[in-house]
Amino acid sequence: MKISQREARRLQKRVQELEYKLTKQRQSYASDWGADWVHLESLTLSDASFAKVNTARRLSHAVIVLPQGNNGIMLYASRLPYPTE
């Protein structure tokens, strides 16, 4: 399938606009979330648990820690929403 140069430029410009919008939104999320964070404690995770958290962060997911039972914690990953038009 061939497209004209004009159409290719239009699509390239649209992709750049969307990438810019996504970058700005991610920066906004980072500043919104990071501004109110309070460091409570540092934990040392097992290699497997650390790999799971690291993978979630590389995929731009927020990692949430919730208490579970007697002195346990549950780790959850939540995908940050993508920008809307």
C-alpha positions as semicolon CSV with decimal commas, in nm:
position;residue;x (nm);y (nm);z (nm)
1;M;0,000;0,000;0,000
2;K;0,144;0,335;-0,104
3;I;0,054;0,672;0,040
4;S;0,139;1,019;-0,082
5;Q;0,417;1,226;0,070
6;R;0,156;1,472;0,193
7;E;-0,030;1,193;0,376
8;A;0,299;1,056;0,515
9;R;0,391;1,400;0,653
10;R;0,045;1,444;0,802
11;L;0,066;1,106;0,974
12;Q;0,421;1,173;1,095
13;K;0,309;1,505;1,244
14;R;0,013;1,335;1,415
15;V;0,241;1,067;1,566
16;Q;0,474;1,338;1,697
17;E;0,180;1,524;1,851
18;L;0,054;1,209;2,025
19;E;0,401;1,115;2,150
20;Y;0,446;1,466;2,291
21;K;0,107;1,448;2,460
22;L;0,191;1,110;2,613
23;T;0,527;1,237;2,740
24;K;0,366;1,543;2,899
25;Q;0,100;1,328;3,065
26;R;0,357;1,086;3,207
27;Q;0,555;1,379;3,345
28;S;0,236;1,516;3,498
29;Y;0,159;1,180;3,664
30;A;0,512;1,155;3,797
31;S;0,498;1,502;3,949
32;D;0,145;1,450;4,088
33;W;0,232;1,118;4,249
34;G;0,582;1,212;4,359
35;A;0,492;1,541;4,524
36;D;0,285;1,383;4,801
37;W;0,490;1,069;4,863
38;V;0,631;1,013;5,208
39;H;0,911;0,760;5,250
40;L;0,806;0,521;5,526
41;E;1,065;0,246;5,509
42;S;1,301;0,063;5,275
43;L;1,254;-0,308;5,220
44;T;1,489;-0,568;5,079
45;L;1,301;-0,797;4,842
46;S;1,389;-1,140;4,716
47;D;1,534;-1,150;4,365
48;A;1,203;-1,277;4,222
49;S;0,996;-1,006;4,393
50;F;1,243;-0,736;4,292
51;A;1,227;-0,853;3,929
52;K;0,846;-0,830;3,935
53;V;0,851;-0,475;4,073
54;N;1,127;-0,371;3,833
55;T;0,936;-0,513;3,535
56;A;0,617;-0,332;3,637
57;R;0,804;0,000;3,663
58;R;0,975;-0,051;3,324
59;L;0,627;-0,097;3,176
60;S;0,526;0,241;3,328
61;H;0,297;0,081;3,587
62;A;0,244;0,224;3,933
63;V;0,334;-0,026;4,207
64;I;0,097;-0,030;4,503
65;V;0,169;-0,192;4,840
66;L;-0,121;-0,300;5,063
67;P;-0,119;-0,477;5,400
68;Q;-0,225;-0,841;5,416
69;G;-0,287;-1,055;5,721
70;N;-0,022;-1,069;5,993
71;N;0,265;-0,845;5,889
72;G;0,233;-0,935;5,521
73;I;0,210;-0,710;5,220
74;M;0,066;-0,750;4,874
75;L;0,224;-0,582;4,572
76;Y;-0,001;-0,470;4,289
77;A;0,081;-0,309;3,955
78;S;-0,162;-0,070;3,790
79;R;-0,121;0,063;3,440
80;L;-0,133;0,440;3,426
81;P;-0,408;0,567;3,195
82;Y;-0,316;0,685;2,848
83;P;-0,399;1,037;2,735
84;T;-0,741;1,114;2,594
85;E;-0,808;1,359;2,317
